[in-house]
Amino acid sequence: MPTVDDARQLAEVLVESVIAGYAGLFDDASLHQLAMPHAVRERALGLKERFVDESETFIAAKVGGRVAGWAALRSDSTATVELDSFYIRPMHWGTGVADALLQRVTQIATGNGFTTIELWTLADNARARRVYERNGYSLNAETRTLSYLGEEVQQVRYIKPLD
């Protein structure tokens, strides 16, 4: 499990993943603003604050001692947990890190007595959707619109029932 000391690496993974994963979905200038040193510092501080939230569980995958990807589970329910955050460094895409991390997410959710994992992802993020589908998540009919980087975007909901 990552600690507050890993917040900077988690922020870097988030930024790298968003810039690469959302390329073509958002304005390049907006995406690259995320990599500005002050923006990464702000994300790290925000993550440090999230570490004290007892309704959230952080999981990290490390390769060579560095965070290669991370996830956060959040629950306000006794049955359903939300995969609130999921980011993989682009250099580790296609290497199995995402699948291994999602397997760990499933183990932790099951071990904590949850019966369902849910998540929201960008409707246009085909790469992420393939990863979730490959790992047993099914598209749900629910959608929502939110504002991200100054643009209105559509998200779709995925559900994974746990045995």
C-alpha positions as CSV (number, residue, x, y, z in Angstrom):
1,M,0.0,0.0,0.0
2,P,1.3,3.4,-0.8
3,T,1.9,6.0,1.9
4,V,1.7,9.7,2.1
5,D,5.4,9.7,1.2
6,D,4.5,8.3,-2.2
7,A,2.1,11.2,-3.0
8,R,4.5,12.9,-5.3
9,Q,5.0,9.7,-7.4
10,L,1.3,9.1,-7.5
11,A,0.7,12.6,-8.7
12,E,3.4,12.1,-11.4
13,V,1.8,8.9,-12.6
14,L,-1.6,10.6,-12.7
15,V,-0.3,13.5,-14.8
16,E,1.7,11.2,-17.2
17,S,-1.3,8.9,-17.6
18,V,-3.8,11.7,-18.2
19,I,-1.6,13.5,-20.7
20,A,-1.0,10.4,-22.8
21,G,-4.4,8.8,-22.3
22,Y,-6.4,11.9,-23.0
23,A,-4.4,13.0,-26.0
24,G,-6.8,13.8,-28.9
25,L,-9.7,14.0,-26.4
26,F,-8.7,17.3,-24.9
27,D,-6.8,20.4,-26.1
28,D,-3.0,19.6,-25.9
29,A,-2.2,22.9,-24.2
30,S,-4.7,22.2,-21.4
31,L,-3.3,18.7,-21.0
32,H,0.3,20.0,-20.8
33,Q,-0.7,22.5,-18.2
34,L,-1.1,19.5,-15.9
35,A,2.6,18.8,-16.1
36,M,3.7,22.2,-14.8
37,P,5.6,21.8,-11.6
38,H,3.1,23.8,-9.5
39,A,0.3,21.7,-10.9
40,V,2.0,18.4,-9.9
41,R,2.8,19.8,-6.5
42,E,-0.9,20.7,-6.0
43,R,-2.0,17.2,-7.1
44,A,0.5,15.7,-4.6
45,L,-0.9,17.9,-1.8
46,G,-4.4,16.8,-2.7
47,L,-3.4,13.2,-2.7
48,K,-1.8,13.6,0.8
49,E,-5.1,15.0,2.0
50,R,-6.9,12.0,0.5
51,F,-4.7,9.6,2.4
52,V,-6.3,10.6,5.7
53,D,-9.8,9.8,4.4
54,E,-10.7,6.5,6.0
55,S,-13.4,5.7,3.3
56,E,-10.6,5.5,0.7
57,T,-8.0,2.8,0.1
58,F,-5.0,3.3,-2.1
59,I,-3.2,0.5,-3.9
60,A,0.0,0.9,-5.9
61,A,2.0,-1.3,-8.3
62,K,5.7,-0.7,-8.2
63,V,8.3,-1.7,-10.8
64,G,12.0,-1.2,-9.9
65,G,11.0,0.6,-6.7
66,R,9.0,3.2,-8.5
67,V,5.2,3.6,-8.7
68,A,4.1,2.2,-12.1
69,G,0.4,2.6,-11.4
70,W,-2.1,3.2,-8.7
71,A,-5.7,2.9,-7.8
72,A,-8.0,4.2,-5.1
73,L,-11.2,2.6,-3.8
74,R,-13.9,4.7,-2.1
75,S,-17.0,3.5,-0.4
76,D,-20.0,5.1,1.2
77,S,-21.9,1.8,1.0
78,T,-21.7,-1.6,2.6
79,A,-22.1,-3.5,-0.7
80,T,-20.5,-1.4,-3.5
81,V,-17.1,0.1,-3.7
82,E,-16.1,2.7,-6.4
83,L,-12.8,2.5,-8.2
84,D,-12.4,6.2,-7.9
85,S,-8.9,6.5,-9.4
86,F,-6.9,4.3,-11.7
87,Y,-3.7,5.4,-13.4
88,I,-0.8,3.6,-15.1
89,R,2.4,5.2,-16.3
90,P,2.3,5.1,-20.1
91,M,5.7,3.4,-20.2
92,H,4.0,0.4,-18.4
93,W,0.9,0.3,-20.7
94,G,0.6,-3.1,-22.3
95,T,3.0,-4.8,-19.8
96,G,0.4,-6.4,-17.5
97,V,0.7,-3.8,-14.7
98,A,-2.9,-2.6,-15.3
99,D,-4.3,-6.1,-15.2
100,A,-2.3,-7.0,-12.1
101,L,-3.4,-3.8,-10.3
102,L,-7.0,-4.5,-11.2
103,Q,-6.7,-8.0,-9.9
104,R,-5.4,-6.6,-6.6
105,V,-8.3,-4.1,-6.5
106,T,-10.7,-7.1,-6.8
107,Q,-8.9,-9.0,-4.1
108,I,-9.1,-6.1,-1.7
109,A,-12.7,-5.3,-2.5
110,T,-13.7,-9.0,-2.0
111,G,-11.6,-9.2,1.2
112,N,-13.5,-6.2,2.6
113,G,-16.8,-7.8,1.9
114,F,-18.0,-5.8,-1.1
115,T,-20.2,-7.4,-3.6
116,T,-19.7,-5.0,-6.5
117,I,-17.0,-2.6,-7.9
118,E,-18.2,0.3,-9.9
119,L,-16.3,2.9,-11.9
120,W,-16.8,5.8,-14.3
121,T,-14.6,6.5,-17.3
122,L,-14.6,8.8,-20.3
123,A,-16.9,7.5,-22.9
124,D,-14.3,8.2,-25.6
125,N,-11.4,6.6,-23.7
126,A,-11.2,3.4,-25.7
127,R,-7.9,2.2,-24.2
128,A,-9.2,2.4,-20.7
129,R,-12.5,0.8,-21.6
130,R,-10.7,-2.2,-23.2
131,V,-8.7,-2.7,-20.0
132,Y,-11.8,-2.7,-17.8
133,E,-13.7,-5.0,-20.1
134,R,-10.8,-7.4,-20.3
135,N,-10.8,-7.5,-16.5
136,G,-14.5,-8.4,-16.0
137,Y,-16.1,-5.0,-15.9
138,S,-19.4,-4.6,-17.8
139,L,-20.8,-1.5,-19.3
140,N,-23.8,-0.2,-17.5
141,A,-26.5,1.9,-19.1
142,E,-25.8,4.9,-16.9
143,T,-24.0,8.0,-18.2
144,R,-23.1,11.4,-16.8
145,T,-21.7,14.6,-18.0
146,L,-19.0,16.5,-16.1
147,S,-16.6,19.4,-16.7
148,Y,-12.9,18.5,-17.0
149,L,-10.1,20.9,-18.2
150,G,-12.8,23.4,-19.2
151,E,-14.7,20.9,-21.4
152,E,-18.0,19.1,-20.9
153,V,-17.3,15.3,-21.2
154,Q,-19.4,12.2,-21.2
155,Q,-18.6,9.4,-18.8
156,V,-19.9,5.8,-18.8
157,R,-20.4,3.5,-15.8
158,Y,-18.9,0.1,-15.5
159,I,-19.8,-2.6,-13.0
160,K,-18.0,-5.7,-11.8
161,P,-19.9,-8.2,-9.6
162,L,-17.7,-10.0,-7.1
163,D,-18.1,-13.6,-6.2
